[in-house]
Amino acid sequence: MYTVIRKYDVIPGTLEEFIQHVQESLVPILNRVPGFRAYYLLEVGDNEAAAISVFDTLADARGAAKQTAAWVAEHTELFFQGFSKPMAGQVRVQSEPVRLSSTSREELLRGCF
């Protein structure tokens, strides 16, 4: 699994509009990229956003960059102050919550109460 993280400095007063544009026009592009797993956009400050994209491989992430380049170019002057600050790498540690079956939950609760 390969993850790309980008931090964006957004022009003051445009964050909500930027979020809406991402949801309406960037997410559908990403959903069509082979190897795409997930996309998260975080509001990290008054005029800052961070995007986390997850792909199967580095090649998939590069493919996404090519497919989203036009979207980024079209929206850069509208929303961004300067260039994004990217970080990327292969996921080395991953943790997800353990999902218990309903029977296991009942058994667990019986042991506690």
N, C-alpha and C positions, 0 to 999 in steps of 0.2 A: 504494500500500500504506500502511496506517495502523497504527501501533503504540501500544499502551497499556502503560505500566509502572506497577505499584503495589508499594509497599513496605509490609509488614505487620509490626507488633510483635506477636508471638504470646505468649500467656500462658505463663510458664515451665512446662515439663513437658508441653506439649500439641503440640509441633511435629510429631512423628511421626503422631499421630492426625489433625492438621490435614491433613498431606500425604495420608494415606489417604482422608479425606473428599473432598478435592479430586479425587483420582483416580477414586473411585467415584461421586461424585454431581455434581460441577461439570463435569468434562471431558465427560461425555455431553450435558449441556445445551449447552455450547459447540459440540460437533460438529454440532448441529442448526441452528446460527445461519447464515443465508445470509451468504456473504462471509467466513466464518471460515477462516483459513489455518493458524494454529499457536498453541499455548499452551505456555509453559515456566514451571515453578515452581522457583525456586532457593532453596536454603538458604544464606543469606548471613551468618548468625551464630547464636549459641546459641538465641536467641529471636526471630529475624528471618527473614522470607521475602520474596522478591520474585517477582512474577508478570509475565510478558511475554506479551501477547496480540497477535496479528497478524491484521489484517482487510484486505479489499480496499479499503474506503472508510471515511470517517468515519461515514457513515450506518450501515454494518454494525457498527461499534464501538458506536454508540449503541444499536442494536437488541440487541446482546449485553448491554449494561448493563441494559436493560429486562428481558430474559429471565433474567438472573442476579440481579436485585435481591432476589427472595424467598430465594434460596439464601444470599446474603450476609447478609440480615437474620436468617435462621435460625441462622447460624453465628457471628455477631458476638460474642455474649455468651460462647459456648463457647471461642473461640480468640483473639480480638483484644483488645489493650490499646490503646484509642483508635481513631482512624480511620486508614484507609490513606492513604498519601501518593501520589497519582496524578501521572503525567506522561503526556502523549500528544502525538502529532504524526505528520505525514506522513513516511514514509521518504524521505530525500533521497539517500543513498548506500547501495548494497548490494553485497556481494561474496560470491561462492560459489566453492568450489574448481572448477578446471577438471577435467573428466572426460575422460581420454584413452581411446580405444578400445584393446582388447587388442593390436591390431596396432601401434598407435602406441607403446605401452609397450615392446613387443619391440624396435622400431626404436630407441627411446630408449636402452634398455639395451645394445643392440649398439654404440651409439656411445660408451658409457661404459666398457665392459669389453672 
